[in-house]
Amino acid sequence: MNDKPSTPRMDPARRRWLQALAVSPALAGAAAAPLPARAALKTQARIVIAGSGLGGIAVANRLAGLLDGAKITIVDRKEEHNYQPGYTLVATGVWPVDKVRDRNADYQPAGVEWVKDMVAGFDPAANTVITAGGQRIPYDFLVVAIGVHMDFGLIEGMDVAAIGREGLASVYPSPQAAQATWAAMQAFTARGGHAVMTLPATPLKCAGAPLKMSFLLRDRLHKAGTLGASKISFESALGNVFGVKVVNDNVLERWKTLGIDVEYSRKLASIDIGARRATFVTPEGEKQEMPYDFIHVVPPMRAPDAVKNSDLAWKQGPFAAGGWLEVDKSTLQHRRYPNVFGIGDINGTPRGKTAATVKKSAPLVAHNLVEVMAGRKPDQTFDGYTSCPLITREGSAMLIEFDYEGRLTPSLPMIEPLQDSYFAWLMKYRMLKPAYMAVLKGRV
Ligand SMILES: Cc1cc2nc3c(=O)[nH]c(=O)nc-3n(C[C@H](O)[C@H](O)[C@H](O)COP(=O)(O)OP(=O)(O)OC[C@H]3O[C@@H](n4cnc5c(N)ncnc54)[C@H](O)[C@@H]3O)c2cc1C
């Protein structure tokens, strides 16, 4: 007989649950496991990483662990690091703004050179990056991670600095805009009225954010007791409200019950902020004026000029108009310049402009780049994993996960993808930021 006290046995259901949490692409990192050790590749290669957001820093940290002797240079003027997935929580009064503010310097790996300037142009034929300040930086390998450009300029009369006043809101541009959006939302929900929510037809980072803002605005009106005096109109230029059909249908069904009206072919063309009047155009070119008390503006998005105007951009096909980076959607290697890789929102791929996409693809980009540096072919492939916790009200969300094909790819067996739950809300509210930080540090 063995007298030693036995280790308490974990209930098998609980063990399965914890295992699922650890490997779920949506969450792994909240309970980060150490990476398997691998011998670093000795090299003196010069690697330039353009962009110091989530994708750029995540890949830099990964490369720092996989390489020995490489000279890594990061180019980006921005010093503040923002946890953008938290903006919707700031803009709806759930989080204070300081929860989405951090410093890039605290997350870049030791030993990298940080050029605090913007990339003005890429010359991939000469393996050179040109900065706005006129510096020419040669490279052997390049990682492009410069995110999206928000084209507010395409909406005549729009002024980002005015967000927060006269019922003008937009969660997208910055922490300040998210905070000001909450001020505008509070003023609006105190009295109620007509709210107009917009959606452009371009690819968007976190395409679920305009939907979350609509759900949460309705929730705030309900809580303020002014829902009865209000109307929410969702004006889409996209022909639908979300690119994955089952999700689109699910949201529309919910909105029918919640009384959120949808128009499918109206593009926001101009706005008179002082008069609180928006003008939409239909595909036939007909103009329709709409007075409002509150408007949530979602800007059209495209690649920043540095990529759009360079030879790195798609020249034909569906991603050419936005000037997105021409990468192979499986390996994320540039299709014409094999020493160039793309990570994050800049990539011209069918879907995937979320932090969750970076989480799953940053290890792959770092690995494939090292393979190319070692003279081999990239051997890991990406399925386009994209994920969005779609908040339906404060305290409830749906965890939507899908791939390039728009197939749902639920990673937590206990969560029904199209069913809202408190757990999915808890993930968004509490668990995704630690997971994001683990990605940033290159730990998952
Ligand atoms: C409102 C909102 C809600 C979101 N919600 C979610 C969510 O719930 N779940 C989720 O997974 N994702 C969400 N996201 C998306 C997620 O934040 C992005 O997909 C992610 O940050 C992409 O990382 P990135 O590195 O490609 O771009 P970013 O993190 O945006 O970084 C781009 C960097 O490039 C820099 N840059 C730009 N131009 C240049 C240039 N010319 N030269 C040098 N540097 C340049 C910028 O300064 C920036 O630092 C949300 C985003 C927003 C805005």
PDBQT file of the ligand as one rigid body, heavy atoms in Angstrom, charges set to zero:
ROOT
HETATM    1  C1  LIG A 501     -12.177  49.766 -32.973  1.00  0.00    +0.000 C 
HETATM    2  C2  LIG A 501     -11.356  48.510 -33.158  1.00  0.00    +0.000 A 
HETATM    3  C3  LIG A 501     -11.799  47.318 -32.572  1.00  0.00    +0.000 A 
HETATM    4  C4  LIG A 501     -11.084  46.139 -32.761  1.00  0.00    +0.000 A 
HETATM    5  N1  LIG A 501     -11.529  45.000 -32.165  1.00  0.00    +0.000 NA
HETATM    6  C5  LIG A 501     -10.836  43.845 -32.319  1.00  0.00    +0.000 A 
HETATM    7  C6  LIG A 501     -11.250  42.647 -31.656  1.00  0.00    +0.000 A 
HETATM    8  O1  LIG A 501     -12.225  42.627 -30.911  1.00  0.00    +0.000 OA
HETATM    9  N2  LIG A 501     -10.535  41.516 -31.863  1.00  0.00    +0.000 N 
HETATM   10  C7  LIG A 501      -9.439  41.503 -32.680  1.00  0.00    +0.000 A 
HETATM   11  O2  LIG A 501      -8.825  40.449 -32.829  1.00  0.00    +0.000 OA
HETATM   12  N3  LIG A 501      -9.016  42.620 -33.319  1.00  0.00    +0.000 NA
HETATM   13  C8  LIG A 501      -9.682  43.791 -33.160  1.00  0.00    +0.000 A 
HETATM   14  N4  LIG A 501      -9.237  44.951 -33.778  1.00  0.00    +0.000 N 
HETATM   15  C9  LIG A 501      -8.203  44.864 -34.837  1.00  0.00    +0.000 C 
HETATM   16  C10 LIG A 501      -6.759  44.827 -34.341  1.00  0.00    +0.000 C 
HETATM   17  O3  LIG A 501      -6.505  45.865 -33.442  1.00  0.00    +0.000 OA
HETATM   18  C11 LIG A 501      -5.847  44.951 -35.564  1.00  0.00    +0.000 C 
HETATM   19  O4  LIG A 501      -6.223  43.956 -36.495  1.00  0.00    +0.000 OA
HETATM   20  C12 LIG A 501      -4.381  44.756 -35.188  1.00  0.00    +0.000 C 
HETATM   21  O5  LIG A 501      -3.966  45.811 -34.364  1.00  0.00    +0.000 OA
HETATM   22  C13 LIG A 501      -3.535  44.679 -36.451  1.00  0.00    +0.000 C 
HETATM   23  O6  LIG A 501      -2.157  44.776 -36.191  1.00  0.00    +0.000 OA
HETATM   24  P1  LIG A 501      -1.180  45.465 -37.251  1.00  0.00    +0.000 P 
HETATM   25  O7  LIG A 501       0.171  45.334 -36.706  1.00  0.00    +0.000 OA
HETATM   26  O8  LIG A 501      -1.478  44.964 -38.609  1.00  0.00    +0.000 OA
HETATM   27  O9  LIG A 501      -1.640  46.994 -37.258  1.00  0.00    +0.000 OA
HETATM   28  P2  LIG A 501      -1.516  48.071 -36.098  1.00  0.00    +0.000 P 
HETATM   29  O10 LIG A 501      -1.505  47.396 -34.770  1.00  0.00    +0.000 OA
HETATM   30  O11 LIG A 501      -2.589  49.068 -36.365  1.00  0.00    +0.000 OA
HETATM   31  O12 LIG A 501      -0.086  48.737 -36.311  1.00  0.00    +0.000 OA
HETATM   32  C14 LIG A 501       0.275  49.407 -37.480  1.00  0.00    +0.000 C 
HETATM   33  C15 LIG A 501       1.497  50.246 -37.162  1.00  0.00    +0.000 C 
HETATM   34  O13 LIG A 501       2.033  50.715 -38.408  1.00  0.00    +0.000 OA
HETATM   35  C16 LIG A 501       2.441  52.047 -38.221  1.00  0.00    +0.000 C 
HETATM   36  N5  LIG A 501       2.520  52.695 -39.530  1.00  0.00    +0.000 N 
HETATM   37  C17 LIG A 501       1.515  53.120 -40.344  1.00  0.00    +0.000 A 
HETATM   38  N6  LIG A 501       2.008  53.664 -41.458  1.00  0.00    +0.000 NA
HETATM   39  C18 LIG A 501       3.353  53.584 -41.349  1.00  0.00    +0.000 A 
HETATM   40  C19 LIG A 501       4.424  53.995 -42.191  1.00  0.00    +0.000 A 
HETATM   41  N7  LIG A 501       4.209  54.589 -43.347  1.00  0.00    +0.000 N 
HETATM   42  N8  LIG A 501       5.687  53.782 -41.756  1.00  0.00    +0.000 NA
HETATM   43  C20 LIG A 501       5.943  53.159 -40.566  1.00  0.00    +0.000 A 
HETATM   44  N9  LIG A 501       4.959  52.755 -39.749  1.00  0.00    +0.000 NA
HETATM   45  C21 LIG A 501       3.680  52.971 -40.140  1.00  0.00    +0.000 A 
HETATM   46  C22 LIG A 501       1.443  52.649 -37.277  1.00  0.00    +0.000 C 
HETATM   47  O14 LIG A 501       1.983  53.794 -36.628  1.00  0.00    +0.000 OA
HETATM   48  C23 LIG A 501       1.202  51.480 -36.321  1.00  0.00    +0.000 C 
HETATM   49  O15 LIG A 501       2.083  51.529 -35.225  1.00  0.00    +0.000 OA
HETATM   50  C24 LIG A 501      -9.906  46.150 -33.563  1.00  0.00    +0.000 A 
HETATM   51  C25 LIG A 501      -9.442  47.363 -34.120  1.00  0.00    +0.000 A 
HETATM   52  C26 LIG A 501     -10.160  48.529 -33.912  1.00  0.00    +0.000 A 
HETATM   53  C27 LIG A 501      -9.644  49.829 -34.483  1.00  0.00    +0.000 C 
ENDROOT
TORSDOF 0
